[in-house]
Each structure stands twice: as structure tokens, then as C-alpha cells.
Amino acid sequence: MIRISEMRDLGTVEAFVLAADVDRASEIFEHYLWVVGGDPDTIMLRELELQQLNEPANDAVYEALEFGCEGLVLRDPDGEWGFVSAEGPSG
């Protein structure tokens, strides 16, 4: 079962992480922070249910869950949401 975690550092890095459990979500998010230059020592996390998300993040997370794999739902600089699997970009 894939769980939804909202994760962020104390800076501006934020993502919805889809993973089997909190430990795996933290691992995925820490790797993402390493890539984008965030601070892995300041991670904040909260687990969510799909109905707790606001639009348009709700739609993006719902679509990402249909892939059935772990990854990140991220917002780009233009405000568009997209999914990146833990194995790489989705098409």
C-alpha cells in the first residue's frame, strides 16, 4: 500500500512523497533534497489522506497513485504539478 506524506525542509523545498512507509518516504525525500540543495537536517513530515489535499495537488497525487509506484509529486516554477517515480521521470 502506498502512503502519502507531505514533506518539506525549512527552506522552500516541498513535495508529496508516495511510499510504502515513513522511513522510505524520508529516504526518497532526502535524496531529492541532496539533488536540489535542500537541508536534510530540517525535514518536516506529515502523513495525509487523499481527501486532505487541496486542488490542484489533489489531482496530481491521485494521478500519481495510479502508477502504483513510489515517488515524488512536485510543483514546478510555473505552478504545474508532476510525478517523478523513485526510479526516474514518468512519461
Backbone torsions as a table, in degrees:
resi	resn	phi	psi	omega
1	MET	NA	133.0	179.2
2	ILE	-90.9	133.1	177.8
3	ARG	-107.4	156.1	-179.9
4	ILE	-107.8	125.4	175.3
5	SER	-124.8	132.4	171.4
6	GLU	-92.0	123.5	-176.5
7	MET	-130.4	147.6	177.2
8	ARG	-156.9	161.4	170.1
9	ASP	-101.2	-177.4	-179.4
10	LEU	-74.9	-9.4	176.2
11	GLY	-88.3	-134.0	-175.7
12	THR	-108.2	4.7	-176.8
13	VAL	-82.5	123.3	-178.5
14	GLU	-144.6	147.7	178.0
15	ALA	-160.9	157.6	166.5
16	PHE	-98.1	124.6	-176.2
17	VAL	-107.4	127.7	177.0
18	LEU	-103.5	117.3	-176.7
19	ALA	-156.2	165.0	-177.7
20	ALA	-66.9	-32.1	-179.6
21	ASP	-157.0	175.1	-176.2
22	VAL	-63.9	-38.4	179.4
23	ASP	-62.6	-44.1	179.0
24	ARG	-67.4	-38.7	176.9
25	ALA	-60.0	-43.8	178.8
26	SER	-62.3	-40.9	179.0
27	GLU	-61.9	-46.1	179.8
28	ILE	-63.1	-45.5	-177.9
29	PHE	-67.8	-38.5	177.8
30	GLU	-62.2	-39.4	177.0
31	HIS	-63.7	-43.2	177.6
32	TYR	-60.4	-43.4	177.9
33	LEU	-60.2	-40.2	178.4
34	TRP	-59.8	-42.1	-178.5
35	VAL	-66.7	-42.5	-174.3
36	VAL	-96.0	-0.6	176.8
37	GLY	83.5	27.0	176.8
38	GLY	-82.2	-177.8	-176.9
39	ASP	-108.7	102.1	-178.1
40	PRO	-68.8	-10.8	178.8
41	ASP	-84.7	-2.6	-176.5
42	THR	-125.6	32.3	-176.7
43	ILE	-70.8	132.5	172.1
44	MET	-114.6	141.5	-174.9
45	LEU	-141.2	143.6	167.5
46	ARG	-147.3	136.0	177.2
47	GLU	-82.5	142.6	-176.5
48	LEU	-130.7	158.6	167.1
49	GLU	-99.9	155.2	-177.7
50	LEU	-55.6	-39.2	-178.3
51	GLN	-69.1	-11.2	178.1
52	GLN	-84.9	-10.6	-177.5
53	LEU	-84.3	148.6	176.1
54	ASN	-95.1	156.9	175.1
55	GLU	-68.5	149.4	-5.7
56	PRO	-87.7	0.4	178.8
57	ALA	-59.0	-35.0	179.9
58	ASN	-55.7	-49.3	-178.5
59	ASP	-62.5	-43.4	-177.9
60	ALA	-65.6	-41.8	179.2
61	VAL	-67.4	-43.5	178.9
62	TYR	-58.0	-46.9	178.6
63	GLU	-62.6	-40.6	179.6
64	ALA	-64.8	-37.2	178.8
65	LEU	-62.0	-27.9	179.5
66	GLU	-66.0	-22.5	176.7
67	PHE	-70.5	-26.5	177.9
68	GLY	72.2	22.9	179.4
69	CYS	-132.4	165.9	-179.6
70	GLU	-76.2	152.3	176.7
71	GLY	167.4	-164.0	-175.8
72	LEU	-121.8	138.2	169.9
73	VAL	-105.4	116.8	-171.8
74	LEU	-122.5	153.5	174.6
75	ARG	-105.6	129.2	179.2
76	ASP	-82.7	173.8	-178.0
77	PRO	-59.0	-23.0	178.7
78	ASP	-87.2	1.2	178.8
79	GLY	87.7	5.9	178.7
80	GLU	-86.5	139.4	179.5
81	TRP	-95.4	144.4	177.6
82	GLY	-151.4	163.1	-177.6
83	PHE	-109.7	135.9	172.3
84	VAL	-124.2	118.5	180.0
85	SER	-70.8	161.6	177.8
86	ALA	-64.5	-16.6	177.8
87	GLU	-95.1	-10.1	179.3
88	GLY	143.7	-179.6	-178.1
89	PRO	-61.8	145.0	175.5
90	SER	-95.4	156.5	-177.8
91	GLY	-107.4	NA	NA
